[in-house]
C-alpha cells in the first residue's frame, strides 16, 4: 500500500510540475509575441540613431577626407566599386521595369483585328 501511495504522489507531483512548465512556457511565448513589434520598432529607432551618429562623425572628423589623403589608391578603388555597383543597380532596375512592361498585354493586341488603328493609311 505504501509503494502505491508514493507512486501516486510522485505522479501527481510530476504532472503538476509538467503543467506548471507548460503554463510558464505559454505565458513566455505570449509575452514574446507582445514584445516583438515593440522590439522591432525600437531596433529601427536604434538603427536610425546609429546612422545619424555615423553621418555626424563623418562630417565632424572629416573621415572621408582623411581616408582619401592617407590611402588614395584604396579610396579610388572603393569609390569606383561603389560607382559600378550604383550603375549595376540602375541597370537592374531598368531591366526589371522592362520585363514588367513586356509582361503587360498591349491594348492593340487585346483588340486584335478589331483594332480601329489597324489597316488605316495616313492621308497625304
C-alpha positions as CSV (number, residue, x, y, z in Angstrom):
1,X,0.0,0.0,0.0
2,X,2.8,2.4,0.8
3,X,4.5,2.0,-2.5
4,X,1.3,2.7,-4.3
5,X,0.9,5.9,-2.3
6,X,4.4,7.0,-3.0
7,X,3.9,6.3,-6.8
8,X,0.6,8.2,-6.7
9,X,2.2,11.2,-5.0
10,X,5.2,11.1,-7.4
11,X,2.9,11.0,-10.4
12,X,0.8,13.9,-9.1
13,X,3.9,16.0,-8.4
14,X,5.4,15.2,-11.9
15,X,2.1,16.1,-13.6
16,X,1.8,19.3,-11.6
17,X,5.4,20.3,-12.5
18,X,4.8,19.5,-16.1
19,X,1.6,21.5,-16.1
20,X,3.4,24.4,-14.4
21,X,6.2,24.3,-17.1
22,X,3.6,24.3,-19.9
23,X,1.8,27.3,-18.4
24,X,5.0,29.2,-18.0
25,X,6.2,28.4,-21.5
26,X,2.8,29.6,-22.9
27,X,3.0,32.8,-20.8
28,X,6.5,33.5,-22.0
29,X,5.5,32.8,-25.6
30,X,2.6,35.2,-25.3
31,X,4.8,37.9,-23.7
32,X,7.4,37.5,-26.5
33,X,4.7,37.8,-29.1
34,X,3.5,41.1,-27.5
35,X,7.0,42.4,-27.2
36,X,8.1,41.5,-30.7
37,X,6.5,44.5,-32.6
38,X,7.9,46.9,-29.9
39,X,11.3,45.5,-30.2
40,X,11.2,45.8,-34.0
41,X,10.2,49.4,-33.7
42,X,13.0,50.0,-31.1
43,X,15.5,48.3,-33.4
44,X,14.5,50.6,-36.2
45,X,14.9,53.6,-34.0
46,X,18.3,52.3,-32.8
47,X,19.5,51.8,-36.4
48,X,18.3,55.3,-37.3
49,X,20.2,56.8,-34.4
50,X,23.3,54.9,-35.3
51,X,23.1,56.1,-38.9
52,X,22.7,59.7,-37.7
53,X,25.7,59.2,-35.4
54,X,27.8,57.8,-38.3
55,X,26.9,60.7,-40.6
56,X,27.7,63.2,-37.8
57,X,31.1,61.5,-37.2
58,X,31.9,61.6,-40.9
59,X,31.3,65.3,-41.0
60,X,32.9,66.2,-37.7
61,X,36.0,64.2,-38.1
62,X,36.3,64.6,-41.9
63,X,36.8,60.8,-42.1
64,X,36.3,60.6,-45.9
65,X,38.9,63.4,-46.5
66,X,41.4,61.7,-44.1
67,X,40.8,58.3,-45.8
68,X,41.3,59.9,-49.2
69,X,44.5,61.6,-48.3
70,X,46.0,58.7,-46.3
71,X,45.1,55.9,-48.8
72,X,44.5,57.5,-52.2
73,X,44.7,54.2,-54.2
74,X,42.4,52.3,-51.9
75,X,40.0,55.3,-51.8
76,X,40.0,55.3,-55.7
77,X,39.2,51.6,-55.8
78,X,36.4,51.8,-53.2
79,X,34.8,54.8,-55.0
80,X,35.0,53.1,-58.4
81,X,33.5,49.9,-56.9
82,X,30.6,52.0,-55.4
83,X,30.1,53.7,-58.7
84,X,30.0,50.5,-60.6
85,X,27.6,49.0,-58.1
86,X,25.3,52.0,-58.4
87,X,25.4,51.7,-62.2
88,X,24.6,48.0,-62.0
89,X,21.7,48.7,-59.6
90,X,20.3,51.3,-62.1
91,X,20.7,48.7,-64.9
92,X,18.9,46.0,-62.8
93,X,16.0,48.4,-62.0
94,X,15.6,49.3,-65.7
95,X,15.7,45.6,-66.7
96,X,13.0,44.8,-64.1
97,X,10.9,47.7,-65.4
98,X,11.4,46.5,-69.0
99,X,10.4,42.9,-68.1
100,X,7.3,44.2,-66.3
101,X,6.3,46.3,-69.3
102,X,6.9,43.3,-71.6
103,X,4.5,41.2,-69.4
104,X,1.7,43.7,-69.6
105,X,-0.6,43.0,-72.5
106,X,-0.8,45.7,-75.1
107,X,-4.2,47.2,-75.8
108,X,-3.8,46.8,-79.5
109,X,-3.0,43.1,-79.0
110,X,-6.1,42.6,-76.9
111,X,-8.4,44.1,-79.6
112,X,-6.8,42.0,-82.3
113,X,-8.2,42.6,-85.8
114,X,-11.0,44.8,-84.4
115,X,-8.4,47.5,-83.5
116,X,-9.5,50.7,-85.3
117,X,-6.0,51.8,-85.9
118,X,-5.1,48.7,-87.9
119,X,-5.4,48.9,-91.7
120,X,-5.8,52.7,-91.9
121,X,-3.4,54.6,-94.0
122,X,-2.5,58.2,-93.2
123,X,-3.9,60.7,-95.6
124,X,-1.4,62.6,-97.7
